[in-house]
Amino acid sequence: MNAQNLNLMSSSDYAREFVIISVNEFKESYKESDLDVTKLIPTSPIKLENVNIDNKQMSKIQVNSVIISSVCGMVFGDGSLMIHKGYQNARLQIRHSTRQTEWFLWKSICILNQFTNETSICFQKPDGYQRKLTASGGETLGKWKVLTKVDPELTKLYNILYSDGHKTFQRVWLNHMNNYFLMVLWLDNGSLNGARQGVLSLNNTPLDQAKILSNYMLKVWDIKCDACIVESKKTETNEKPVAITISDVDNLEKLLRIIAPIVPVKSMLYKVCLYPKDSSRLQRWTSELKTLIRPEWHDYLHKYYAYLGALDF
């Protein structure tokens, strides 16, 4: 595009051009096989191998199981399903900061491909907290948004996940989830920061609902955890912020062993970089983590753990 054409562009034209450039850069950064979710082989819980769930509503959705589990993770992470007034079918909306561009684009391009078109992804100006930040090192501040097309299969999913307009955890559909559900939910809402590592934020989810998820994680994935109200996270708009806390480092490692091998983009590896206080345990985990992720990402691990060490984490 020449300078004359750029001068004639409106802000919306610039935003569209930025989307096109970002999408192309993302696709060029990864092998085509890495972006084809139909070739992914999900892992389902061993404890459910003998449970007959074929006749349940979730099994009637005509969508790849990796996509279904990933979308469910998005709904309880950074996304939402909705049926707009005047429409019969549902659509999915996701918003992300540009600081998680790769993660957003993997969701939008790979997982939601069948539900989107060329206008589904858009770039928006910074808002809220991000508006107060200062961009550094060539960083682009703003918000990514994807709004899918309406689709009957998303409507089926909406009817399963929502009750009276509110999304709800239920074992009847959780039993259909594979490892991609936990991966998406953790990369969206999980935290390894601070002294208390291993927290899965659920924000406005009612405590009784969070307990359904924590019980599922224990009974099905053998991960000991507790649902609780996080007093330190109270705000004026959320007086009872809910989270699931992983019981100890052993159980946190169990969870990260499920997630690490299927982290789809390098920039989200920090979500599996556990940093135990015990130096011998830290060494064991960093060595094991290298066996769980792609070999070409090992340099990232070395750099990120050096960064954590410099912070005296």
Secondary structure by P-SEA (a helix, b strand, c coil): ccaaaaaaccaaaaaaaaaaaaaaaaaaaccccccccccbbbbcccccccccccccccccccccaaaaaaaaaaaaccccccccccccccbbbbbbcccaaaaaaaaaccccccccccccccccccccccccccccccccbbbbbbbbcccaaaaaaaaaaccccbbbbbccccccccaaaaaaaaaacccccccccbbbbbccccaaaaaaaaaaaaacccbbbbbbbccccccccccbbbbbbcccaaaaaaaaaaccccccccccccccccccccaaaaaaaaaaaaacccccaaaaaaaaaaaaaaacc
